[in-house]
Amino acid sequence: MKKLFISTLVLVSTFAYSQIAIGNTSESNSRWTFGGGIGFGFGSNSMFNIQASPRVGYRLTEDLEAGVSGTIMWQTSDFYRSTMFGIGPFANYYFARSFYVGANLQHFFINYKDRFYGYKSSDEETALYLGGGYLQRIGNNSYIQLGVMYNVLYKENNSIFASGLMPNIGFVVGL
């Protein structure tokens, strides 16, 4: 049941995740970026999930950004209910204004309740996502971001996640 839950969670999150980073688009030299993403999904057995991923970053140089990101997700179905919170630092390096590489360390706190058996559990896991992707300019300081990241700390039989691979699609404004 745990693997089914995590597989569904990762699959729905992957397809529903969106990221929007919002920076100061005025002519000032603000290096701060703010943003995040929201997502939701539906599935079999009345499964529903909603996710929010806020973040705040700072451009250390024209091409290097670092900051803190978080994740909160709530999921429910006919058989279970869960919440997941994650927080940690991230860094992205942008090159040729068309590509990026990045790292994102997240520590997750998960609460799970099986509705059929009344079983409850709490778990924690740290994930270190490394990856990169492509940026396509869609406006003055706006880009669509397509990439893939992999959790290098993922262990197949000891993880709450079904896979270490995490594709992502997002929007970045203010770079």
C-alpha positions in Angstrom: 0.0 0.0 0.0 2.9 2.3 0.8 4.5 1.8 -2.6 1.2 2.4 -4.3 0.6 5.6 -2.4 4.1 6.9 -3.1 4.0 5.9 -6.8 0.7 7.8 -7.2 2.0 10.7 -5.2 5.1 11.1 -7.4 3.3 10.5 -10.6 0.5 13.0 -9.9 3.0 15.5 -8.4 5.3 15.2 -11.5 2.5 16.0 -13.9 0.8 18.6 -11.7 3.9 20.6 -10.5 4.4 24.0 -11.9 6.9 26.6 -10.7 6.7 30.4 -11.1 9.6 32.5 -9.8 8.7 36.2 -9.6 11.3 38.8 -9.3 11.4 42.6 -9.4 10.9 43.4 -13.0 11.4 47.1 -12.6 14.6 48.8 -13.7 16.1 48.6 -10.2 18.9 46.2 -9.5 17.0 43.9 -7.2 18.5 40.5 -7.0 15.6 38.8 -5.0 13.3 36.3 -6.6 10.1 35.1 -5.1 7.6 32.6 -6.3 6.7 29.0 -6.2 4.1 26.7 -7.7 0.8 25.0 -7.2 -0.4 21.7 -8.5 -3.4 19.4 -8.1 -4.3 16.0 -9.4 -7.1 13.4 -9.5 -7.0 9.7 -9.8 -8.8 6.4 -9.2 -10.5 5.6 -5.9 -11.5 9.2 -5.4 -7.8 10.2 -5.1 -7.3 14.0 -5.0 -4.1 15.9 -4.2 -3.1 19.5 -3.9 0.4 20.9 -3.6 2.1 24.3 -3.0 5.8 24.9 -3.4 6.9 28.4 -2.3 10.4 29.7 -2.8 12.6 32.7 -2.3 15.9 33.2 -4.0 18.8 35.6 -4.4 20.9 36.1 -7.6 24.4 35.9 -6.3 25.7 36.7 -9.8 24.0 37.3 -13.1 24.0 33.5 -13.7 23.9 32.0 -10.1 20.8 31.9 -7.9 20.5 30.4 -4.4 17.7 30.3 -2.0 15.2 28.3 0.1 12.3 26.3 -1.2 9.5 24.4 0.4 6.8 21.9 -0.4 3.5 21.2 1.2 1.2 18.5 -0.2 -2.1 17.1 1.0 -3.5 13.9 -0.6 -6.7 11.9 0.1 -8.5 8.9 -1.4 -11.1 6.3 -0.4 -8.3 4.3 1.3 -5.8 6.8 2.8 -5.0 10.4 3.7 -1.5 12.0 3.9 0.3 15.2 4.3 3.9 16.0 3.3 6.0 19.0 4.2 9.5 19.6 2.8 12.0 22.4 3.1 15.6 23.1 2.1 18.1 25.1 0.1 18.4 25.2 -3.7 20.9 26.6 -6.2 20.6 27.1 -10.0 23.4 28.1 -12.4 22.2 29.5 -15.7 24.4 29.5 -18.8 24.0 30.7 -22.4 20.6 32.0 -21.1 19.2 28.8 -22.5 20.3 26.1 -20.1 20.6 25.5 -16.4 22.0 23.1 -13.9 20.8 22.9 -10.4 20.7 21.3 -7.0 17.8 21.1 -4.5 18.1 19.6 -1.0 14.8 18.9 0.6 14.0 17.3 3.9 10.5 15.8 3.9 8.1 15.1 6.8 5.3 12.7 5.9 2.2 11.7 7.9 0.0 8.9 6.6 -3.3 7.4 7.7 -4.8 4.2 6.3 -8.6 4.7 6.4 -9.4 1.0 6.1 -7.2 -0.4 8.9 -6.8 2.8 10.9 -3.0 2.5 10.7 -1.0 5.7 11.1 2.6 6.4 10.5 5.0 9.3 10.3 8.2 9.3 8.3 11.1 11.6 7.3 13.4 11.5 4.3 16.0 13.7 2.8 16.3 14.1 -1.0 19.2 15.7 -2.9 18.0 16.5 -6.4 20.7 17.2 -9.1 19.9 18.0 -12.7 19.4 20.5 -15.3 17.4 21.5 -18.3 16.5 24.1 -20.9 15.1 27.6 -20.7 13.0 29.2 -23.4 12.5 33.0 -23.2 8.8 34.0 -23.4 9.1 37.6 -22.4 11.4 40.3 -21.0 12.5 38.5 -17.9 10.2 35.4 -18.3 11.3 31.9 -19.2 9.6 28.5 -19.5 11.8 25.9 -17.8 12.0 22.3 -18.8 14.2 19.9 -17.0 14.9 16.7 -15.2 16.3 16.1 -11.7 17.4 12.9 -9.9 17.5 12.2 -6.2 21.0 10.9 -5.7 20.1 9.8 -2.1 17.2 7.6 -3.4 17.4 3.9 -2.2 14.8 1.7 -4.0 13.7 -0.4 -1.0 14.2 2.3 1.7 12.5 5.3 0.2 9.1 6.8 0.6 9.3 7.8 -3.0 8.6 5.4 -5.9 11.4 6.7 -8.0 14.4 9.0 -7.8 13.7 10.7 -11.1 11.7 14.0 -11.1 10.9 15.7 -14.4 9.9 19.4 -14.0 8.2 22.1 -16.0 8.0 25.6 -14.7 8.1 29.3 -15.4 10.7 31.7 -14.2 10.2 35.5 -14.1 12.9 37.9 -13.0 16.1 36.3 -14.0 
